[in-house]
Amino acid sequence: MSQQGYVAAPPYSQAQPGMGAYQGGFGSGPTQPLYGHYGGPPQALSAPSAGMMKSSVSPAASVPLPPGPSQYNPNVQQNGSHPQSYPAPPAVSAPYGQPPHSLYNSMASPGPPPTQQLTNQMSSMNLGSHAQGLQSPPPPASSVVQQPFQTPPPSTMAPPQMPPGLQSPHMSPLMSPPQSPPASTAMASQSMAGTSMASMGRPFPGPPPPGLGGFQQPGLGSAGQPGYPPQAGQFGGYMAGAHQNMPGPFTGPPQKKLDPDSIPSITQVIEDDQVKQGGQVFTTNIRGQVPPLVTTDFTVTDQGNASPRFIRCTTYSLPCTADLAKQCQVPLAAIIKPFASLPKNETPLYVVNHGDTGPVRCNRCKAYMCPYMQFIDGGRRYQCGFCNCVNEVPVFYFQHLDHMGRRVDFYERPELSLGSYEFVATLDYCKNNRPPNPPAYIFMIDVSYNNIKSGLVKLICDELKTLLEKLPREEGMETSAIKVGFVTYNKVLHFYNVKSALAQPQMMVVSDTAEMFVPLLDGFLVNYQDSRAVIYNLLDQIPDMFADTAESETVFAPVIQAGVEAFKAAECSGKLFIFHSSMPTAEAPGKLKNRDDKKLVNTDKEKTLFQPQKGVYEQLSKDCVASGCCVDLFLFPSQYTDIATMADVPSHTGGSVYKYSNFQVETDGEHFLRDLRKDVQKSIGFDAIMRVRTSTGFRATDFFGGIYMNNTTDVEMAAVDCDKGMTVEFKHDDTLSEETGALMQCALLYTTISGQRRLRIHNLSLNCSSQLSELYKSCETDSLINFFAKSAYRAILNQPLKNVREILVNQTAHMLACYRKNCASPSAASQLILPDAMKVFPVYMNSLMKTAPLVGSTELSTDDRAHQRLSVMAMGVEDTQLLLYPRLIPLHNIDVNSEKPATPVRCSEERLTDSGIFLLENGQSMFLWLGQASSPDLIQSLFNLPSLAHLQGHMCALPELDNPLSTKIRSIISGLLEKRSNSMKLQIVRQKDKPEMLFRQFLVEDKGLHGGASYMDFLCYVHREIRQLLT
Ligand SMILES: [Zn+2]
């Protein structure tokens, strides 16, 4: 029956598209009124019975496994494996053919600029000012949606302010004996996941008596230690003397010393989950099922909900009402990584092709066909799970239902049975209703003095010769469809014609950077395979051409503008790889000046250090997104470069920013090349627009990521790669039903690396409950902390750091106090009781507040802080988890014969031993720490040196020695480098050497080097806040 289809496109095909260029087809316009308008019964159409709803919405646990790929019907295929069965993409014989010519002419009215043969001398030829119409329109007042940091809504709880007068009574040492069985039967019967501190061996003591250090109330920090200005924070870590005697608060009589092992440990939680769920299959057929931790090694089988690799949520059980949500203050959010890499043993996404008809969508809310559509009326109609609208089934899509009410082709159609899949998009989803051209990569190399002198330019050119052979290609295709182009620049831009027919590349110089244009079309963006000889020639010549340069000034915004113009002219999307050394100070649009000012740190104006300069770059971001131009910035600074501004365009276009301070080829070259290789070869989609639809009762209200938003619902990205995650916050607008649950559908329209327009759909169903205990039980700490990191990092653009940190602590206390009040069984107030799923949340939160952007220390580089802020905004859950809790792996006692990965220990100085060797990594930095009493045997095995004293500084890799220990440790390091999305530079530090400070700042359970409390102190502080809230 279904075979007859794919031809008819009766009345429905006209309805959706046509709301402007291509967004209409995607559904921007018509869906607007969806929210809040359908609170009543579905219009005149009978709702299906509860039973019917249930069968579609909460898949039974007994759903059989979906069939293998071969069982899908012929027009459904595994992603990329049979490209020939697609409708062939339209032949694009001459991407720069006729239309661009006219375009070109209109751009450069004086006629095609002369070109000149490239010679070794490379006499520059300046093309004067062209084209009036190219000036950018004035930037809009504010095109980027910035929303205020979520302030804690008023709640029934007392404000967390602690009046100084209350200090003493509450600070009496309360070393309560373990309350009989605190987390025992009563809690179990409530099916509560609470774990009290007492149940973990020891009770948690109350706050310390005054005078013993410990905590300080907000606003009383006048007695700060040198280097820890009073504003730095609100924790006891800042109180003079607090840490002279660590762990101060707990050492004095009459307290017993609190065993650090008794407070919840992230490494233990990770290990326990690995033991429990590691190596197992996670089947996504159950609504609201909490997945294993991101750190756990597991396999996913898609049976109707998106894999946690694509979507993770802060909780898998939403509170039914807005009031409950407000009461607990647990953020409701999803972190979506639409292009997440899948391990080899998991099935890639299937691609569904409905031909000219395009995907079947709900007439009202435009949701795409998915497992949450309930077929009724013998299969002739279906009810949308999102808006409840009842739709006619298009004739071509009709299929009979079985006795369960399920379509008999259920397992043959990914869009009926799977959580994630793709649709081939029709022309309605393409810009100007034309199929897109394959994307292009433009390599733009700053050839000013610094980059030439450091050897960077030669390094890049040499690498590109081999790297360009490995451009990403569609599976099954012999070569990459991605075009390449080359630009070098300092104060002026040099474009290169590398057309395959040329014997020598040709250079054209544009010196009028105020009105940037691309002086050539034909021959600028080429197929690498075709033009390989000319490109080789060019890459050989570039380092020599500029070898004697004295030019130290650069432009920057015009470089990006040139890329945008090139993509516009070629009518394609793509990515710019910009290799840049210094702040752009040359006279040109986007010229920057040094505005770094450490005096602003810890003042209300500190936020300006994170804010980009407005104007040129703001407009540029907008242009880039409109043209599908993603910008990756590789920065090689030797001083302040205003990263807050320079990274503004990359951070709004789905790009990445890499920073190599004081770059030296010998020590940083390989590190940079690893990044470049990963970046060029990443799986990626271009010119993307994403929409998150939800079932009635809640909706997506806020978005965080390397994104751009023109309106409140469409998330635009010039590109999105496998490492980029968007965080989406949800709010209620009605009551949610426990029975139907809460559904979300993320639809991402994008252009593939071969130039095919596709829709990638991820569906996820969550539970809803009127019991807060369900919410706490279904929380995911790693996702929560991702949300908090992003919302805090955005908030510091508008608010003083101090406020942001206060909000974070207050919200932490609120969430935990609400649990205590509503979900935990009664116990002594002196006990800290944490929900099991959130028991390590305070460690992460404390670590977050000690990160460079939030810490407010003059010792930190403004650029580093801005860089970290922007990097985190685009991170998925794995990356924020690792960043906020580094892996600290002991290597001195490693079993060289074991396949089992070494077990990390807690990130605290206490775990280090003088005779130990430890590896620490957080996805951004990597250290090998050598204890001062390391065994000479170990040093000999690793370094081929008789003792530590012989170790030279600046070593950034272990020598390749032929012994089991060396082999084992090098393989651990290379395994980590392989696994992480970025390269990390290995830094080797000896205990007590000065560089050890760099390492110590990653021991996140300890007091922060630049301010911030130890984990223990923070936990005590939070505990006290909770008690305040509960009294
Ligand atoms: Zn609908």
Residues whose N, C-alpha, C, O or C-beta is under 5 A from the ligand:
A	BS01	ZN	C362 R364 C365 K366 A367 C384 F386 C387 N388 C389
